Each structure stands twice: as C-alpha cells, then as structure tokens.
Amino acid sequence: MTDVPPRPLLVLDVDETLWHGVPDAQATGGVRFLLRPHLAEFLTLVGERYDLAVWTAASDDWMHAGLAAVRQVTGVDLASRAVFLWDRTRCTWRRGEDGEYAFRKPARKFRAPWLRARYPRQRVLAVDDVASNYACGYGHLVKVTSWTGDPTDDELRALARYLVSIADEPDLGRLEKRGWRARLTRGEAEPSGSAG
C-alpha cells in the first residue's frame, strides 16, 4: 500500500501577487484593491488540493482590507479559510544584497511545532513575487511575476494548473520550481529531483 502524503500547505503572498492597491480618494481607507485576473478560479482550484495560508510583509490592517475586497468580489472568504494570517510582525528586517533593508519571510517559521505537526516541511509551498523574501528557503518558493494591474494577465490561471499538477508529489521542496511556467507551457511532466 502506498502512503498518501499529507495535504500540502500553500502560503500566499498578497501584494502584487493576488492584488494591487491603488490610491482612490473615493474608496474606504483611500485605497482600492485591484484583484489579479482569475483570482477566484485560482483560489477555488488550489483550495481543493491545498490548505491555504497568507503571509504578507504589509500591515495587519492592509491585509484584512485586501482580504475583505477578495471576499466581496470573488465570494471566497480566504480570511476565514486560512490556516494562518501572518503580517509584517512575522517577518524579519534584513539587509538585502543591494544594501537596503526590507521585511523578509524567514522559512524557519515553518518549523514551528504547531505547524510542523500538521505540515511537514516537504509539504509546504509559498507563492510570492519577491524571491528574496525566501532567500533562506528557496525550496518552498514558487515565484510569480509581480502584478500591477494588467487586465490580460493569466499568471494565476497557469499557476493553478501547475500547483494542482504537483500537489501529490511527496516532497514538494525537492522539486525544481524555477521556470515552472515554461515547463507547464511545453506540457512536460513535472520533474522529481532536487532544486538547484
């Protein structure tokens, strides 16, 4: 009998990944959230195969305002479904290669006992548009392009197909995820093996 791996956890970034905030004096809080095309479809498809969580380098208020917009427009209540909602208080303040300081998302946080009890490290993926957020945990990262409002963008549609195609891999961290879209476009089988 083959062991079935535990359900994977997908940790989602929000700014320029799922939405883009633009100043709008008419909107509540002075900002309007533009939602990335195919967001509802993405959350529905990946939500069938993954448990979802949110981790942003933004403030708690910003995260919750964006999640309210997602619920209002898509009908998907990501805030209530998420295993966790982490904001910048869970990030670290680090100097990047360019010498500038920024919030980073240390993958070591995935080793918290309560989280590891449910999701072994090899069953945790993170979707983010900033690779340096996971500089110490690239094995978890599926990098997407930053989105700032292009209505023709189809990144989330392609990403959903990719994530569904690898969900049953026992060790997601060992998969080579760089260039995921090119492999998906060519229709290649997802390779097993270590990330380079």
C-alpha positions in Angstrom: 0.0 0.0 0.0 1.4 3.4 -1.0 1.5 6.1 1.7 -0.5 9.1 0.8 1.4 12.3 1.7 -0.4 14.8 4.0 -2.4 17.6 2.4 0.1 20.3 1.4 0.0 23.9 2.7 0.2 26.8 0.2 1.3 30.1 1.8 0.2 33.0 -0.4 1.7 36.5 -0.6 -0.8 39.2 -1.4 0.6 42.5 -2.7 1.5 42.3 -6.4 0.7 38.5 -6.2 -3.0 38.4 -5.6 -3.9 42.1 -5.7 -2.5 45.6 -6.2 -3.6 48.5 -4.1 -4.1 51.9 -5.8 -4.8 55.3 -4.2 -8.5 56.2 -4.5 -10.0 59.1 -2.6 -13.5 57.7 -3.1 -12.7 54.3 -1.6 -12.9 53.3 2.0 -9.5 53.9 3.6 -8.4 55.9 0.5 -7.3 52.8 -1.4 -8.9 50.5 -4.0 -7.8 46.9 -4.3 -7.4 45.6 -7.9 -7.7 41.9 -7.9 -5.4 39.9 -10.2 -7.3 38.2 -13.1 -8.5 34.7 -12.4 -8.2 35.0 -8.7 -11.5 33.3 -7.8 -10.7 30.4 -10.1 -7.2 30.1 -8.7 -8.4 30.1 -5.0 -11.1 27.5 -5.9 -8.8 25.2 -7.8 -5.8 25.2 -5.4 -8.1 25.2 -2.4 -9.3 21.8 -3.5 -5.8 20.4 -3.3 -4.0 22.6 -0.7 -4.7 24.1 2.7 -4.2 27.9 2.3 -2.5 30.5 4.4 -1.5 34.1 3.9 1.9 35.8 4.7 2.4 39.4 3.8 5.1 42.0 4.6 2.3 44.5 4.8 0.4 45.6 8.0 -2.5 43.6 9.5 -5.0 46.4 8.6 -3.8 46.3 4.9 -4.0 42.5 4.7 -7.5 42.4 6.2 -8.8 45.3 3.9 -7.5 43.4 0.9 -9.0 40.1 2.1 -12.3 41.8 2.5 -12.1 43.0 -1.1 -11.3 39.4 -2.2 -14.4 38.1 -0.3 -16.6 40.9 -1.7 -15.6 40.4 -5.4 -14.9 36.7 -5.6 -17.1 35.3 -2.8 -14.1 33.4 -1.4 -13.5 34.1 2.3 -9.8 33.4 2.4 -9.5 35.1 5.8 -11.7 32.5 7.5 -10.3 29.6 5.5 -6.6 30.3 6.1 -4.6 28.1 8.4 -2.9 31.4 9.4 -2.9 35.1 8.5 0.6 36.5 9.1 1.5 40.1 8.6 4.8 42.0 8.9 5.0 41.2 12.6 6.0 37.7 11.5 8.7 39.0 9.1 12.3 39.9 9.9 14.0 43.2 9.0 17.1 42.3 6.9 19.6 44.0 4.7 19.4 42.7 1.1 22.1 42.3 -1.5 21.5 45.8 -2.6 22.3 47.1 0.9 18.7 48.2 1.6 16.7 46.9 4.5 13.3 45.3 3.9 11.0 42.8 5.5 11.8 39.2 4.7 9.8 36.0 5.3 12.1 33.5 7.0 11.1 30.0 6.1 12.3 28.8 9.5 8.9 30.0 10.8 7.5 26.9 9.0 9.4 24.9 11.6 7.1 26.0 14.5 6.0 22.8 16.3 2.2 23.5 15.8 2.8 23.9 12.1 5.2 21.0 11.6 2.8 18.7 13.4 0.3 19.2 10.6 2.5 20.1 7.6 6.0 18.5 7.3 8.5 20.9 5.7 8.4 19.0 2.5 4.6 19.7 2.1 4.8 23.5 2.4 5.0 25.8 -0.6 5.0 29.6 -0.8 3.8 31.7 -3.7 5.5 35.1 -3.8 6.5 37.7 -6.4 9.7 38.6 -4.5 12.2 35.8 -4.5 14.4 37.4 -1.8 11.6 37.0 0.7 12.5 33.4 0.8 16.3 33.7 0.4 16.8 31.1 3.2 14.0 28.8 2.0 14.0 28.7 -1.8 12.8 25.1 -1.7 9.4 26.4 -0.6 9.2 29.1 -3.2 7.1 29.2 -6.4 7.9 32.6 -7.8 5.3 34.5 -9.8 5.6 37.7 -11.8 4.6 40.9 -10.0 1.2 42.2 -11.0 0.3 45.9 -11.0 -3.0 45.9 -12.9 -2.6 44.3 -16.3 -6.1 43.0 -17.1 -4.8 40.5 -19.6 -2.6 38.7 -17.1 -3.1 35.0 -16.8 -0.4 34.0 -14.3 -2.9 32.7 -11.7 -4.6 30.5 -14.2 -1.3 28.9 -15.2 -0.1 28.7 -11.6 -3.3 26.9 -10.6 -2.7 24.3 -13.2 0.9 23.9 -12.2 0.2 23.6 -8.4 -2.6 21.1 -9.0 -0.2 19.0 -11.2 2.4 18.7 -8.3 0.1 18.5 -5.3 0.6 14.8 -4.9 4.4 14.9 -5.0 5.6 13.6 -1.6 8.5 16.2 -1.3 7.5 19.5 -2.8 10.7 21.1 -1.6 12.8 18.9 -3.8 11.0 19.8 -7.0 12.7 22.3 -9.3 10.2 25.1 -9.4 12.2 27.8 -11.2 10.9 28.0 -14.7 7.6 26.3 -13.7 5.6 28.2 -16.3 7.9 27.2 -19.2 7.6 23.5 -18.3 3.9 23.8 -18.0 3.6 25.6 -21.3 5.6 22.9 -23.1 3.5 20.2 -21.4 6.4 18.5 -19.9 5.9 16.2 -17.0 7.0 17.8 -13.7 10.4 16.5 -12.8 11.2 14.9 -9.5 14.6 15.8 -8.1 16.4 18.4 -6.1 16.1 22.1 -6.6 19.4 23.6 -7.9 
